[in-house]
Amino acid sequence: MRKKNKGILILLAVLILLVAVYFGLRTWNAQQEEKAQEEQEAATVHVTDTSAEDIVSLKFNVGNGDLEFSKEDDQWYYTPDKDFPLQHSYPEDMAETVGSITAGRELTDGDSIDAYGLDEPAYTIEYTDADGNTTELLFGDMTGDDYYVMLNGNDTVYTVNSSVIDPFNYTLDDMARLDDYPSIGSGNLVKEVITQNGETTTYDSEDEDQAEDIAAVAGGLGAVTLSEAADYSVEDEDLDMYGLDEGSRITVEATYTQNDEEQLLTLYIGNEDGNGNRYVMLNDSRIVYLISDEICDNILNV
């Protein structure tokens, strides 16, 4: 019995030793990883080092024209027009990128800036933080997959990966948050009411004599895609330019079912644009869309 107990004690001691070694190695590995990370961080050359949350304005031109965005109360806006329907994820990604740019190389004792194309920069990106500090980056020629980059007011030249430009490489149209459009077809269209010049025309799915008409207007409503806009935040006084003022526009009210509940879609159809489209507005939106004449004719059952 004593030998058996002694054997158990030895096994227990070995187990305790192994556990101690395991946790010791785990702690040592963690310390080594932390040390390596600190060494890597120390070797990293930061061109910019500003928290994205602290950036309150962005101004840049990366080949798509001059664009400027501002942040107020944690909301981003297109600076020239606060009513522009901006998708906030775009400037958020821009701020995240531009505030934390690292260099591939820092060029010391190099050539004059014109040798890197920085005397006439190809692109510029400028940001301002909450304390009013402005940082402007100048992008010159490319070298491989990198740009030569310099901070305005600083003579140091860096190489920065070209992917830094990617979050900025959008047009204003690309960054617009367009309205959602429902899925409508002959299977869920209940009724369409068209009002034009004080006269009303109704197409009702329950009227068997209007089956072909319902199929036609449903085809038109189902073919609408909100992808091209003529005006992103039209003012009331400018509606007549598009034939969308109350006295000129055609009103289409489409009742349809969605998840077994009736919904109402209101479309306002205005003038032709001369390029095979008509100006259209949706419900209470301030965006003026361009929809083809053919689709509009189908909606109106012309």
FENUR-V569754 format. One line per field, one symbol per residue. phi: phi as a letter, one per 20 degrees, with the letter a starting at -180 (. if undefined). psi: psi as a letter, one per 40 degrees, with the letter a starting at -180 (. if undefined). burial: 1 if it has 9 or more other ideal C-beta (glycine too) atoms within 8 Angstrom, else 0. A space follows every 10 residues. Layout:
phi: ???
psi: ???
burial: ???
This chain:
phi: .fffffffff ffffffffff fgffffffff ffffffffff ffefeefcbc fgfeedbcbb bdodnfcbcc dclmdecfgf bfeffeefff fffffffffc ddefbdedle fffffdmefc gfccccccef enedccdddd fecmeddfcb egncefdcdc gffgfgfeec efffefeeff cfecbffcfe acdddblmdd ccddfeeffd gfffffffff ffefceccde bebfegfdff fdmdfgedfe ddddebdblm cfccdddddd feencnccec cclefdeeed cfgfffffge le
psi: dddddddddd dddddddddd dddddddddd dddddddddd ddehhhdigh hddeheihhi hfefihihii hhfehiihde geehghhddd ddddddddeg hiidihhifa iiddeeeedg idiihhihid eehhhhhhhb iihbeiihii hhehehhihh heedddeefi idddehhiii hihhaddehd ihhhhhfeih hhhheehdee dddddddddd deehhgdhid heghideedd defeidedih hhhhhiihfe ihihhhhhha iieefeiihi ihbeiehhih hiddddddde f.
burial: 0000000000 0000000000 0000000000 0000000000 0000111101 0101111111 1101001111 1000011110 0001110001 1111111111 1110001000 0010011100 1111111110 0000111111 0000011111 1000011111 0101101100 0100110100 0001110111 1111100000 0011100001 0011111111 1101010011 1111000111 0111000111 1111111100 0010111111 1010001111 1100001111 1110111111 10
